[in-house]
Amino acid sequence: MIKLRRFIPHNLFPRLIRFVRGTPPLTTKDVFIGEIAVGRGQPCFFVGEIGINHNGSLEIAKKLIDATAAAGAQAVKFQKRTVAAVYSPEELAKPRAVDRTVLENAISRGVLSKEAVDRLLRSDFKESTNGDLKWALEFTEAEYRELFGYAKEKGLLCFASPWDLASVDFLEKLGPPCHKIASAMMTNYNLLKKVKAAGRPVILSTGMSTMEEVTAAINVIGSDNLIILHTVSTYPSKEEELNLQLITRLRELFPTTPIGYSGHEKTLAPSLMAVSLGAHLIERHLTLDKTMFGTDQSASLEPQEFAQLIRDVRLIEQAAGSRLKTVLPSELPIREKLRKV
């Protein structure tokens, strides 16, 4: 057996040993997000990714929470950034056209600096910057508490992707059921260590990453209480880019870890295929209208599409059945009528 190891991929060798010895294969360990189990044999867990599609509006955010609940999902997710930590002063100062409604709402919420407000009012909102938008998209602690509470009232779990160390501390004050690592943050090992230290379940997106980077991130986070998501980080993604077969590869490489899919394509079929390939969690961006202002809107599903996706997945789950071939009771009358030999 030792000689065979030279010719067998390292990740498959333990499975061969178990086969030869007659021991059962490793099975996925459930990860609990709140009180909901995610894993093999469990219904697919759905996350409505609100992200930054709220445009800094509590009203829009609540409507997206309503849509997530109405669709039958289990959770909603936001993105949390400490603006000054994530972006350089040069990046924030870059001119950027921003929807006037977004800026007016930010001024009314008091999240823009006096300099920004004076500049915007003086120029009739024409001299807007990238920084104006980034600050406008960030909710305060009081606003987040309101949204977390609203989601709970709707029967949803609520969490976010922290993009920096301070954002982990910020979210920890809200008591989230888990943390999500965005694909862009996968190689930020200080952030991974900070999230791991929080002791909550972790959902890890793997877009724009090599398998070596994925493995390195998992080595930092640990495989306990972890859910891995296959992701392609283009917005929107083209179907030919999605490489959904990687879901089965991830299930082979990490057999005890729930595997999911975070999709940015415009259509529903790839997410349905992901479930058919064994995805335990599906995350899709949600928008009220794909034509709204914002970078992620066009890569998102509108409420009726998200609801249709969940309905179709539940039908797939009902139809999956088992690997056993039997004659169903409902088939017996037809069998009696049609089978003559």
N, C-alpha and C positions, 0 to 999 in steps of 0.2 A: 504493500500500500504506500510505503514511503517513496518507492520508485515512481509510482503512478503520479505522485504529487508534482513531479517535474513537468507533466504534460497536461495537467488540469488547471484551469483558471482558479486562482486562490479563493475567489468568492463561492465557487461551486464545490470545492473539495469537502467542506463540512457537510453539505447536502448528500454527497456520495457516501460518506462515512455513515450517515444516519440510515441511508437506504440499505447499505450492506448489512448493517447491524440490526436492521428491522425496527429501528426507533422511529417514532412519528416525526414529521417535519416540523420545523418551528412555525408557530402561528402568531398572528398579529396580537399584540397586547393592546387592549382598549386604553385610550386616553380620555379622561373625563374633562370636558369643557363645561364648567359648572357641574351640574348633575347629569349631563348628557354624555353618554359613552360614544366615542368615535372609534371605529375599527371594524374588523371582519365580522360579518354577521349582523352588524348594526345598520339601521337605515342611514342613507347618505346624509351627512351634516351639511347644511347650506348656510353660507355667509353672504349677506348682502354688503358688498364693499361700497360704502358711501364715500370714503376717501376724502377728496377735496371737492366733490361734485356739489356740495352744499353752497359753494361760493361765499362762505362766511355768514350765511343766513340761517338762524335758528328755525325759521319757518320752513325753509326748504329741507333742512336736515330732518325735521319732524315728519314732513310729508314722505321723505325717503324711508324713515323708520316705519311709518304706517304702511308703505308699499311692501316693505320687507316682511312685515308681520302678515299682511293680507296674502302674500304669495305662499306662505307656509314655511319660511326659512326659520332657522333657529338662532341666528345671531346677526348683528350689524357690526361693521368695523369702520373706524376712522383712521386718519394719519395725524401724528403729533410731531411737530418740529419746534425746537427752540431756534427761532429765526437767526439770531446772531451767531449761534454755534454751528449751524448747518451751512450758512452762506457767507461768503466774504463781503466786506464793504463794497468792493468793486462790482461784485455780482448784483448786490442789492441796488446799486446806484444806476444800473443800466436802464435806459429808457425802455418802456414797454407800454403798449396800448392796453388799457384795462377797461372793462365794461363800467360805464359810469354808475350804474345801479350798485355794483359791487363796492365801489369806492364810497358812494354816499352812505351805504349801509355801514361800512367800516367806520366812517366818521361818526355816525349816530351811536355806534357801539363804543366809541372812545378807544379804539385799538391802534390808531395812527398817531404819530408824533405831531407836535405843533408845527414843526417845519413842513411835514408832509401835508398837513391840512392847509396851511397858508399857501403852499405852492399849488396845490390842486385848486383851491378856490380862486387864487389869483389868475390861473391859466384856464379857468373854466374846464378843469379836469383834463386838459390836453397834455400837461407835462407830468404824466404818471410814470412810475418806475417799477422795475421788477420787485423792489422792496415793498412798495405800496401793496402789491398783490399778495406777497408772501405774508405780510402782517394781517391783511384783510382776511386771509383764509384760516387764521389761527383762532380757535375758541379759547376763552378764558377758563379758569378753573370753575368759576360759578356756572358758566355756560355748559361746560362738560358735565358737571354734576346734574344740571337740568336734563341734558340729553340722556345720560346714563339712567336717570330716574324715569324718564319718559319711555325709554326702550324697555325697562323692567315692567312698567305698567302694561306694555303691549305684549308681554310674554317673551321678550327677546333678551339674549345675552348681549353685552356690549363691550367691545375692547378696541384697541388701536395698535398701529405700528409706530413704535418710538424710533425716531431717526437720530437720536443723540442721547448722551448719558443723562442730561437733565430731564429729558422727556420721560425716561423710565421712572425717575423719582416722581415726576408730575403724575403719571398714570397710576403709580402705586398708591397714591393718596385716594384714588377712586375705587380701589379694590377690584380690578378687572379679573375675569375668570381665566385669562391667559394673556400672553404677549405674542405679537406677530413680528417676525423679522422680514422686512422688505428685501427683495432681491438685491437692490442697490447697496444694502447694508451688510450683505453676507460676509464680506471680508473685513468688516470693522470688528476685530476680535475684542476690543475693549467693550464695545456695545454688547457683543454676545456674552461676555463674561458677566456684565452688569445684569443682563436679562436672566441669565442662569442663576445668579445669586438671589434673584427675587423669589425663586422657588416655585414658579407657576408653570403650567404647561406652555410649550412653545410651538408655534406654527412657523415653519421655515419655508419661504419661497426661494426657488432655485433658478430664477431667470438670469440671463446674461452671465452664467457661471459655467466653468468647466467641472467635470466630475471630481477632479482633484480639489477644487475649491469647495465643492459641496461636502466632500469627505472631511476636509480640514475644518469646516464650520461645525459639522456634527461632532468631531472630536473635541471641540471647544465646549459646545452646548451639552453634549452627552445625549445618548439615545433614549433615556428614560423620559417619559412624559413629552415626547416629541412627535409632531406630525410634519411630514415632508410634502411640499407641494411642487409638482412639476409646473413650470411657468415659462412662457416666452415673453420677454420684455419688449415687445413692440406694441404700439398703440395707434390704431387697432392692429391685431395680428392677422396675417394672411393664413388661410387654411394650410397651404403647402409648407408653412414654417413650423407648424405645431408639434410635429414629431411625437404624437401621442403614444407610440409604442414604448417610449421611455418610461411610461408609467409601469409597464410590466417589468422593465429592467430594474427600476427602483424597488419594486416589490421583491425581486430576486436578491438584490444587494442588501436590502434592509428588511428581512422577512418578519421581524417582530414589530416594525414601526408602521403605523397607519400612513398610507400614501394618498395624497389628494391632488387636485388640479385647480389652478387659478387661471382663468381664461380671460383674454383681452380681445377675442375675435368678435365680429359683429353677429355671428349666427349662433344657433343653438346646438346643431348636430355634433360639433366637437365635444361639447360638455357631456352630451348623451353617450358618445363613444367612450369618453374618459370613465364614466360610471361602468359601462360594459367591460372595460379593461380592469376594473377593480378599484377605482378611486373611492375613497371613503369620505372625502370632503370636497365640496365644490364651492369655490369662491368666484363670484362675478360682480363686476362694478355695476352699480345701479344709478340711473339718472331719471329725472322726471321727463326730460326731453333731450334727445341726442344733439339738437341744434343749439342748446344753451351755450353760453360763454363758458369756456374751461377746457383745459388740455385733455382731460380724460372722458369727456362726455361722449365723443364719437365711438369710443371703445367700450361703451357701457350698454347695458340692457335697460329698456324702458320697463315700467312695472308689469305690463301685460305679458311681455316676453319672459321676464323672470318667473312669473307665475306659471306660464306654459312650460318652462324648463322643469320646474319642480314637479308639476303634474306628470310630465312625461317620464321623469326619473322614477316616480313612485309606481308608474305602470311597469317600467322595466323591472323594478324590484319584485313586483307581484308576479311577473312572468318568468322570472329567473328559475324558480323551482329548485330541484335537486338534480344530481347526476344519475339518479335511479330511473330505469325504464319500467313503467308500470302501465297497466290498463286502468284508466280512470273510471270511476263509477258513471260519469256522464257519457263515457264512450260505450258502455255496455249495450244500451238499446240500439245504437248504430251498428255495433259489432254483430248483434243478434240478427239484425235486419239485412245487412249487406254481405256478411261473410258466409259463403255457402260451402266452402271446402275446408 
